[in-house]
């Protein structure tokens, strides 16, 4: 499989992103995250940096509570985000290397943290968040998959429609080598445009770590950590560790 066959959801298949992940589905979740930030941040949280913002769905939910800057490596995702959230400032950048003179009250890293496939990658993302927080600010992130919770060959399916387009989206997650820090996500798209079927496949390589490795890397960065159980309303009804990470006040 070549590079062009990977992460197509963020490239040539990006036009289906907000069909299979409608922005309005993020409103309740976004209000919950907003409340968590307000409750856990010792300073008044007004500004937020969203690292790996994708198509802007989380920003769509968070923007009524915060002034947001969004960062992503995908040009196609940024185009979607700008169209959805014209009032949000978006920049192209990699969460491992992004640098700005601006400091924020809160930083979020949601699904995009999955693409940190080594401890060095994960540590670099945490360091970017730390360096861009004001003292007393918080990082909010979710350990969506861990060594402890990963279910081999987990498969999910959902169907979505928009206008003349119907998409059945199949996700399969598989770890070919339990001794390394990566797993594979394979996506299948059954796309019907005015009833005519097209099948597309997509592969994503993501990171897989023990939860205590998350804690160790965050603590080494300088964060103080609180953990909540975040209930995910997908077909699996899973609970994920929601990590609220405080940059200590001066």
C-alpha positions in Angstrom: 0.0 0.0 0.0 1.5 3.4 -1.0 1.3 6.7 0.7 -1.5 7.8 -1.6 -3.7 5.0 -0.3 -3.3 6.2 3.3 -5.3 8.9 5.2 -7.5 9.5 2.2 -10.3 10.7 4.4 -8.1 13.8 4.9 -7.2 14.1 1.2 -9.2 13.1 -1.8 -12.1 11.6 0.3 -12.4 14.8 2.5 -15.7 15.8 0.8 -17.3 12.9 2.6 -15.9 13.8 6.0 -18.8 16.0 7.2 -21.3 13.5 5.8 -20.0 10.7 8.0 -19.3 13.0 10.9 -22.0 15.7 10.9 -20.9 18.8 12.8 -24.2 19.1 14.7 -23.4 15.7 16.3 -20.5 17.4 18.2 -22.6 20.0 20.0 -23.4 18.1 23.1 -19.9 16.8 23.4 -18.5 20.3 22.8 -20.6 21.7 25.6 -19.3 19.0 27.9 -15.7 19.8 27.0 -16.3 23.5 27.5 -17.7 22.8 31.0 -14.7 20.7 31.8 -12.3 23.4 30.8 -14.2 26.1 32.7 -14.3 23.9 35.8 -10.7 22.7 35.8 -8.9 25.8 34.6 -7.8 28.0 37.5 -7.6 31.0 35.2 -10.6 32.3 33.2 -10.5 30.4 29.9 -11.2 32.6 26.9 -8.7 31.5 24.3 -8.2 28.0 22.9 -5.7 26.3 20.6 -7.0 23.2 18.8 -4.1 21.1 17.7 -5.1 18.8 14.9 -8.4 20.5 14.3 -9.4 18.4 11.3 -12.5 19.6 9.5 -13.5 21.9 12.4 -16.3 19.8 13.9 -15.0 20.3 17.5 -14.5 24.0 16.9 -18.1 24.2 15.6 -19.2 23.1 19.1 -16.5 25.1 21.1 -16.5 28.4 19.3 -19.4 29.9 21.2 -17.4 29.6 24.4 -13.8 30.4 23.3 -11.8 32.4 20.8 -10.2 29.6 18.8 -7.1 29.1 16.7 -7.0 25.7 14.8 -3.9 23.9 13.5 -3.9 21.0 11.1 -1.5 19.4 8.6 -4.2 18.7 6.0 -5.0 21.4 3.5 -8.3 19.7 2.6 -9.4 19.6 6.3 -8.5 23.2 6.8 -10.6 24.2 3.8 -13.6 22.4 5.4 -12.9 24.0 8.8 -12.7 27.5 7.4 -16.0 27.0 5.5 -17.7 25.7 8.6 -16.2 28.2 11.1 -15.3 31.4 9.2 -14.8 33.3 12.5 -12.0 30.9 13.6 -8.4 31.5 12.8 -6.8 28.5 11.0 -3.2 27.8 10.2 -1.4 24.9 8.5 0.9 23.2 10.9 2.1 19.9 12.5 1.3 19.6 16.2 4.7 18.2 16.9 6.6 21.2 15.5 4.1 24.1 15.6 5.4 27.4 17.2 3.6 30.6 17.8 4.3 33.6 20.0 0.7 33.5 21.2 -0.2 31.8 24.5 -3.6 30.3 25.2 -5.8 29.6 28.2 -6.6 26.1 26.9 -5.3 23.6 24.4 -7.3 20.7 23.0 -6.0 17.6 21.1 -8.8 15.3 20.2 -8.8 12.5 17.6 -5.7 13.8 15.9 -3.6 12.6 18.9 -4.1 9.1 17.6 -1.6 9.8 14.8 1.3 10.1 17.2 2.8 6.7 16.5 5.9 6.9 18.7 6.7 8.1 22.2 8.8 10.8 20.7 5.8 12.0 18.6 3.5 11.9 21.6 6.0 13.8 23.8 6.5 16.4 21.1 2.7 17.0 20.9 2.5 17.4 24.6 5.4 19.8 24.6 3.8 21.9 21.9 0.6 22.2 24.1 2.7 23.0 27.2 4.7 25.7 25.5 1.6 27.4 24.1 -0.4 27.5 27.3 -0.4 30.3 29.8 0.6 29.4 33.3 -2.6 28.0 34.9 -3.9 26.9 31.5 -5.1 23.4 30.7 -4.6 20.8 28.0 -7.6 18.5 27.3 -7.0 15.3 25.4 -8.5 11.8 25.1 -6.6 8.5 25.2 -9.0 7.0 22.7 -7.0 3.8 22.3 -4.6 2.3 24.9 -2.8 -1.0 25.2 -5.3 -1.9 28.0 -8.5 -1.0 26.1 -7.7 -2.0 22.5 -10.0 -4.6 21.1 -8.4 -6.6 18.3 -10.3 -6.6 15.0 -13.0 -4.2 16.4 -15.4 -3.3 13.5 -18.0 -0.6 13.4 -20.5 0.5 10.7 -22.7 3.5 10.2 -24.7 4.9 7.3 -25.2 8.5 6.4 -27.0 10.6 3.7 -26.6 14.1 2.3 -28.6 15.1 -0.8 -28.1 12.5 -3.5 -25.2 10.9 -1.7 -25.4 7.9 0.6 -22.3 6.6 2.4 -22.0 3.5 4.5 -18.8 3.8 6.5 -17.0 0.7 7.8 -14.2 0.9 10.3 -11.9 -1.9 11.3 -9.1 -1.7 13.9 -6.3 -4.3 14.0 -2.9 -4.5 15.7 -0.5 -6.6 13.6 2.3 -6.4 16.1 1.4 -6.1 19.9 5.1 -5.5 20.6 5.3 -2.1 18.8 3.4 1.2 19.4 1.1 1.2 16.3 -2.1 -0.2 15.1 -4.0 0.0 11.8 -7.4 1.5 11.0 -8.9 0.3 7.8 -11.9 2.2 6.4 -14.2 1.1 3.7 -16.6 3.6 2.0 -19.7 2.3 0.2 -20.6 5.5 -1.7 -23.8 5.8 -3.7 -24.1 8.9 -5.8 -27.7 9.0 -7.1 -27.8 5.3 -6.5 -24.6 4.4 -8.4 -22.2 2.5 -6.1 -18.5 3.2 -5.7 -16.3 1.5 -3.2 -13.2 3.2 -1.7 -10.7 2.0 0.9 -8.4 3.9 3.2 -5.7 3.0 5.7 -4.6 4.8 8.8 -1.6 4.0 11.1 -2.1 5.2 14.6 -0.3 5.1 17.9 -1.0 2.6 20.8 0.5 3.1 24.2 -0.1 2.0 27.8 -2.1 4.6 29.8 0.7 5.0 32.3 3.0 5.9 29.4 0.6 8.8 28.6 0.9 9.9 32.3 4.7 9.6 32.3 5.1 11.7 29.2 2.7 14.3 30.4 4.3 14.5 33.8 7.8 14.7 32.3 6.5 17.7 30.2 5.5 19.4 33.4 1.7 18.8 33.6 -0.3 18.0 36.6 -3.0 15.4 35.5 -6.6 14.8 36.3 -8.5 11.9 34.7 -12.2 11.5 34.0 -14.0 8.7 32.3 -15.5 10.1 29.1 -18.5 8.2 27.8 -18.5 7.8 24.0 -21.8 7.5 22.3 -20.7 5.3 19.4 -22.1 1.8 18.7 -19.6 0.3 21.2 -20.7 2.7 24.0 -17.1 2.8 25.3 -15.5 4.8 28.1 -12.3 6.6 27.3 -9.8 8.3 29.7 -10.3 12.1 29.4 -7.1 13.8 30.6 -7.2 17.3 31.9 -3.6 18.5 32.2 -2.8 21.6 34.2 0.3 23.8 33.4 1.1 24.9 37.0 0.7 28.7 37.7 3.9 30.7 38.1 
